[in-house]
Amino acid sequence: MNRWKWLKYFAVKFNSVVVAVAPHYTSQKCSNCGAIVKKSLSTRTHKCNCGCELPRKVNLLHELVIMKFPQISISIRQLSSYLLAVILGAALTVASFQVLPSHAEPAPDLINVTDGSDIITQKQSPVNATFGSTSFVTAAVNRVGKAVVRIDTERTITRRIDPFMEDPFFRRFFGDGFPQQLPPEQLRGLGSGFIIDKRGLVLTNAHVVDNADKVTVRLKDGRSYEGKVQGIDEITDLAVVKINPDQDLPVAALGSSDTVQVGDWAIAVGNPLGFDNTVTLGIVSTLKRSSAQVGIADKRLDFIQTDAAINPGNSGGPLLNERGEVIGINTAIRPDAMGIGFAIPIDKAKEIALKLQRDGKVIHPYLGVQMITLTPELARQNNTDPNSPIQIPEINGILVMRVIPNSPAASAGIRRGDVIFQIDGEPVTSADQLQNLVENSRLGQLLQVKVQRGNQTKLLSIRTAELQEPV
């Protein structure tokens, strides 16, 4: 602001000088009284205070001045205007160079601004503060990358020919030389996993190694080992594979899925579609997505949902947080949706992995019912339908859709159409809640179950049994 005040002051002073250069008055000494007569150039009167007139030659000089001065004055004014424009232009140019920063001068560091100006202070993110200038994704992958493995499987299957081919009528035309069995077929599979023990324990998905005749574990550095499936749990889709390395192996750092929040970074590492050591980045989209909602009702899991790209071959690989800690195991995708993947929480995986190492399997209690969550609105819709085979109590609870024969529920007297609304005195309002209560119970534990059957309320005792895996 002071610079502009100075320019204004300079302009005013310069204008005064211009006016002084072009005078409007002249003076002449009186020859009689000796007085100095100040005379305007615009008048033709030449009289002193004593009344005498000035000599004629003075008047002629003044006439010459009066006649020529307008042209001289106009020229001086034009010249002064040009000079003023040039000086002001030069002053503005100098001022602009002083205001604008030099190209060689570094931009101000917004992080260190402390003068209370209007510039918003920008701070380093916690991720950058932790890992420096390196990308946090790079740092996370470098921390766990060597512990991520590729799992190749082989399975031999044999198929018998159609029973129609064994019909005697058919053999009359083709003879007995027709083959009874087709040649064996080799099926190959691909998945991912990660090392959880330096002595060679690998955690992966059950569907990656299930029914495999041969399992090969390949490390990132190119080494490969034959793996032995130590334990499989199909209900949680987890498996432990043992390899025998000649030296200690790098181990993935396990985090905690209980501390994960929606919006946290999610980094998927694996071998999708056979492309080894692939990394994708996303966020945690939601937590505790039930297996029924995902579309795999035969599992007992609450998944971590993420938008990090998970493709075939990623199964069994780790899902990392921004610190490079495993928070989940990539396990499932929705074929009818883009950008939605699911991972088993690592805290659940730790629990199952310990049981698989110790016992080779995991025991799951069950009741033996197929069920859905019931609300009064759903029951009302059913009851107002004239084609509905049964009338359902209009309450909150779990509607029994089917009772498995020879199951604990069948033995206790549970029927199709019953509505379960209480277990051991605790209200239950959703199928997921009931499944979690049964899963967390002990094998052989007696559960007191209250059901609504029409207009009647019944209390039934159901003893849990071990869920058998399908043969």
Secondary structure, 3 states (H helix, E strand, C coil): CHHHHHHHHHHHHHHHHHHHHCCCEEEEECCCCCCEEEEECCCCCCECCCCCECCHHHHHHHHHHHHHHHHHHHHHHHHHHHHHHHHHHHHHHHHHHHHCCCCCCCCCCHHHCCCCCCCCCCCCCHHHHHHCCCCHHHHHHHHHHHHEEEEEEEEEECCECCHHHHCHHHHHHHCCCCCCECCCEEEEEEEEEEEEECCCEEEECHHHHCCCCEEEEECCCCCEEEEEEEEEECCCCEEEEECCCCCCCCCCCECCHHHCCCCCEEEEEECHHHCCCEEEEEEEEEEEEEHHHHCCCCCCCEEEEECCCCCCCCCCCEEECCCCCEEEEEEEECCCCCCCEEEEEHHHHHHHHHHHHHHCCCCCEECCEEEEEECHHHHHHHHCCCCCCCCCCCCCEEEEEEECCCCHHHHHCCCCCCEEEEECCEECCCHHHHHHHHHCCCCCCEEEEEEEECCEEEEEEEECEECCCCC
